[in-house]
Amino acid sequence: MVFFVFVLINFKVYSSAEHLPDSWDNLPINDVFLKRHFLEGLERAYPDNISVYYIGVFSDANMVGIAIVQRVKLYAKEMFRNNSSTFLKQVLKSTVAGFLKGNILVVGNLMHTGQHGVYFNIEQIHVPEYINVLFKALKEIQQDIKTNYNKKIRLILFKDYFEDDKLLAEVPLFKLNGFYKVKVQPNMIMNIRSNWQVFENYVSAMNTKYRTRYKRALKKFGVIKRNELSESQIEENHKELYKLYLNVSNNASFNTFILPENHFLILKRQLKNNFKVFGYYLNNQLIGFYTLILNNSVLETYFLGYDEEHQYQNQLYLNMLYDMAKYGINNKFSSVVYARTAMEIKSSVGAKPKEMYMYMKHTNNFANMILRVVFNLLNPKRNWEERHPFK
């Protein structure tokens, strides 16, 4: 006699991290960005145009997978805040903004580089099963948004997967559901060598050219003081921190959100010692800062800000990159994630590009046909020279 065991794969959508079951944190996830205490803090620190859903995937009654889905409202005026472009580029930007504006769903965390949106137990659920459940959950979320807010989702993204990610291998399944696989800018990651016991080992490993460059940056840094800010100091300086953040954010070529003014303070209160804010002071005036998230053995760089005058005069940004490396090495992290953008200067301090991809789909069939072309306009290939600072 042959017995067949049928396992029911289903899902549940949660609208708040406070409602997540204990089984969420009981999953063997080694990523602070997927833990409930981080998600609870992030909910209170989201930009005004981002809200969130959580998907729990179950095999019978056992939770075997999860996903984070952000609903992002894109506004044309917010996407391109740097208006220094030529007339032709302004027309192009307006066209692209008109194509994308509206509500989109992001499977992952739009506010941070990397795959921080999905997890599933490969021993308990097959990859195609997991993906198909996510597709069903996304349809339920779309219907909820239509019913409760009378808004139609225009675009769906599964963001930031490395080449060896199991989800990335399921091209036929995504293609069957109308998704394109596209390459995005790489994640810049510096793996910390086992013989870098202290920061001086890192400096010694540089070749002559880049060791000279490091010393020159340190000299230009001058008498600026570095201080880690406590929770009370972040609260006291939150307006100045926000001003410096906006100075950098507003000069970006493309934006999908603006952090709220209290973002850093909320994360500090929630993550405690796992969230770091370092300030740079000249004559007791805050002129720059950067933030870090301690993600188990990985050091994740987060948002930063600086004033334009001292950025060039004192090489603030380059010194920040060195300081991030120093913190990672001296505190025994396995790697420093410098994220995307500014690839060349990040490679000059030792970060290596790691290719990333995402799946994307426009819900309008005609728009989806030209989506890849529009994406390439937003994500042009950047010619940059990778630097090799070590001997």
N, C-alpha and C positions, 0 to 999 in steps of 0.2 A: 504494500500500500504506500502511496506517495502522499506526503503532506506538504501543503503550500502555506508558507507563512507570509501574510500580507502586512506590510508596514505602512502606516498612514503618515505621509509627509504633509504637514500643514504649516501655517504661519499665523502670527498675531502681530498687529501694528499697534505701537504705543505712541502716545502724543507727548509724553513727558518722561524724563529719566527717573523721576520719583516713583513712577508706576512700574518700573522694570522689576521683574522677579529676581529673587536671590540667585537663581540658576544662571542669570546673565554673567555675574562676576565669578561664578563657579567654573565657567569654561576656562580652559588652560590658555589664556590669551596673554602674551608677553608684550602688550602695547598699552601704555597709559592712556592714549587717545581713545581707546575703546572701553575703558573702565568707567563704572557708573559715577564715581566721585568727580572725575574730569568732566564727564558729560553734563552733570548737574551744574557745575560751575560755568561751563561754556554756554549753557542755556541762558544763564543770567547775563552773559557777556556778549551775546550775539549782536551783530549789526542789526539795525532796524529792518533791513530787507531780507533777513534770513530767519527761517523757523525750521523746526526739525521733527522728523518722525524716526521711530526705531522699529526695526523688524526683528522679531524672534522666529527662528525656524525650528520646527519640532519634528522629531521622529516618534510617532505616537505621543507620549506625554513628555519625552525628554528633549530638552533644548540642545540642538546640535549645530546651530549656526546663528549668526546675527548680521545685521547691516544697519548702517546709519544713512539716512536719506535727508538731505537738506533741501527745503523749498526756498529758492532764491528769486526775488523779484528784481529783475534788471530794468533800470531806468536809463533811457538814452542819454540824459544829461550827466549821469554819473559814470558811464562807461569810459568816456574819454574826457578826463578833467584837464589834461595838458593841451591848451589850445594854440600851441606855437607852430602848428602844421601849416603847410601851404594850402591854398584854396582847393586844389585837386584832392589832397589828402583829407581835407575837411569833408568834401562831398563823399569820398569813399567811406570815411568813418560814419557819416550820417546814414549811409546805405546799410552798412553792417549793423549799426545800432538798431535801425528799423527792423532788420531781419531777426535780431536776437531779443529785442526788448519784450518784456512780459515775464511770465512765470516759467522757471525751469526746475527740474529735479536733478540733484547731484547725489549719486551714490558714493559717499566719501565725505571728506572734509575740505571744502573749497578754500578754507582759510589757512591751510598748511600743505606743503608739498609732501607727497608720499601716499601710500596706500594705507589709509587710516579709516576705512569705511566698512570692511567686510571681514568676517572670520567664519570658518566652518570646519567641523571635525571630519577630516577625510576618511576616517575609519568608520564613521557612522552615517555619512551621506555622500553620494556620488556627486561630482562637480556638476554634471548636467541637471541632476535633480535640484541641487541648490539654486542654480541659475534660474531654472524654470519657476521655482517658488518665488524668487525675487521678482520675476516678471509679473506674476500674479499679484504680489503685494504692491508693486508699483501701480498697477491698474486700479487697485482698491484705493490707494492714496490719491491718484488722479481723480477718481470719482468723488472722494471726500472733499477735495479742494473745489471741484465743480459744484457740488451740492451745497457746501457751507460758505463758499466765498464767491461763487459764480465766476471762477477763473479757469481758463484752459491752460494746461501745461504745453509749452511750445517745444521744449528741448529736454532730453534726458541724457545725462552723462554718467558713465562709470569711470572714475578718474584714477590716474597714476598707478599703473601696474608695471613692474619690472618684467623683463623678457622671460624670466623663469617662473612667473606667477601662473598658477594653475588656471585661473580664470582667463588669462590672456590666450591660453591655448585653445579655448573653445570658440574659435573664429566662426565655424559653420553655424553654431547655435545662435550666436549674436547676429550673424548675417541673415539668418532665417527670420529673425525678429526685426530686421530693418536697421541694425546698428553698423556703423563704420568703425573700423580700427584705425586710429591715427596716432602718429608719433608726436609727442610734445617735447618741450625743452627738457634736457636731462636734469636729474637730481645730482647736485655736486656733493660728494661724500669723501671725507678723509678718513681712511682706516688708520688707526694708531698702531704703529709698529711695536712689537713686544720689547724692543730694546730702548724705547723712549720712556724711560722711567720717570724722568723729569723734563721740563720744558727745554732745558739747556741741551739735552740729547737731540731734540728736534732741531734746534738751531745748528748744532754741530753737523747734523746730517745734510744740511743745505750745501749746495755748491757755492763757490766764491761769489758769483753774481748775485744770488738771492740772499746770501748772508749779508752782503753789503747793502742790499735793498732793505733788509730788515733793520739793520743798524741805522740807515738813513731815515726810515719811517719813525724809529724810536727817537731819533734826534729831533725831528720835526714836531713830534708829539710834545716836546718841551716840558713845561711845568704843569701840564694838565694832570689832575688827580683822578684816579679811578676809585670808585666806592660801590660796594654792593648796598642796595637800598633795602631797608627793612620795610615791613608792611606799613608802619606809621609814616616813614619817609616817602613811600610811594603815594600814600594818601595826601601828604603835605605837598608833594610836587606833581600831582596828577595832571593839573592843567598845563604845566610846562612840558611834561612828558608827552601829552597829547599834541601839543603844538609842534614839537619836534617830529613826532610820528607823521603828522599831516604834511610837514615840509617834504618828507620823502615820498609819502603816498601820493600826494597831488602831482608829483613830477613823473609818476609812472605813466607809460604810454597807454595802458588799458587797466581798468579797475572794475571789479564787480561788487565791491562793498567798501564801506568806511567803518572802521571800528568805533564803538561808542567810547565816550571819554573815560568811563570807569572800567574799561576792559582789563587793564593790567592789574588794577587793584582787586577786582573780583577773582581773577585767576590766582593771585598771591594768597588771598584769603582761603581759597578752596584747596590749592595744591601745596600750600605751605613751603617747605624746603625744596620741593620738586619744581618750583618755579622761581627763577632768579631774574632780578633786574639790576643791571650795573650802570651806574651813571658816571659821566665824565664832567669834571668841574674845572673851570678856569676862573680864577679870582672869585671863588664861591658862587659862580653862576653855572647852572646846568646847561651844557652846550651839546650834549649827545647822550645816548643810552642804547643798550641792546638788551634783549631778553633771551633766556634759555629755558627749555623744558627738559628735565631729567627723566628720560624714558628708559628706565632700567639700565642696561649697559650702553645705551646709545644717548649721546648728547644732541638734542635737537635745537638748532638755532631758530629763533622766533622773530617777532617784529623788532624793528629798531628805528631810531630817529636821530637827526643831527641838524645843527644849523649850518647853512650853506657856507658861510664865511670860514669857519674853522675846519670844515670838511676838507677843503682844498689846502688851506694854509698849514694845517697840522696833520694832514692825512688821517683824519679820524676813522674813516671807513676801513682802511687797510689795517690800522692799529686795532680796530675792533675784531677783525678776522684773526689776527695774531692772538688777541686776548681770548677769543673763543677756543682756539687751538690749545692755548696754555691751560685753560680751565679743564678741557677734556683730557689732556695728558696728565696733569698733576693730580686729577681726581680719578684716574684709572678707568676711563671709559674706553670702549672698544672702537668707537668711531664718532666723528663729528659730522652731523648732517647739516650742510650749509644751504641746502635747498636750491631752487632754480634761480635764474637771472644772474647777471654779472659773472658769467662763467669764467671769463679770462682771469679776472683778478682773484677769484676764488681758487682757480687752478694754480695761481702763483704762490699760494700759501700751502699747497699740497692736496687740495681736493681733486678728485677724479670724477669725470662725468659718467653717470650710469643712466642708460637710456630708459625712458618711460613712455608708456602708451596709455590711451584711454579709448573707450567705446562711446560713441555718440549717435544720437538719433533725433531728428526733427519730427514732430508728430504730424506735420503737414506733408503729404506724400511728395508734392512738387518741390517744396522747400528742402525735403530730405535728399532729393536728387542732386541739388546743388550745394548741399551742406559742406561737403569736403572742400569745394572751391572757396566758400566763405571762410571756413576754418583756416585755410592756408593764407588768406589775407590777414587774419588775426594773428597767426602764428608763423610768420615768415621765417625761412631758414636764415640763421644768423651766422655770418662768417666770423669765426673767432679762432684765435690761435691758442691751443692748449699749452700751458707752461709746465715746465718740468724742473722744479726747484731743488730736487735732491740729487746727491752724487750718484 
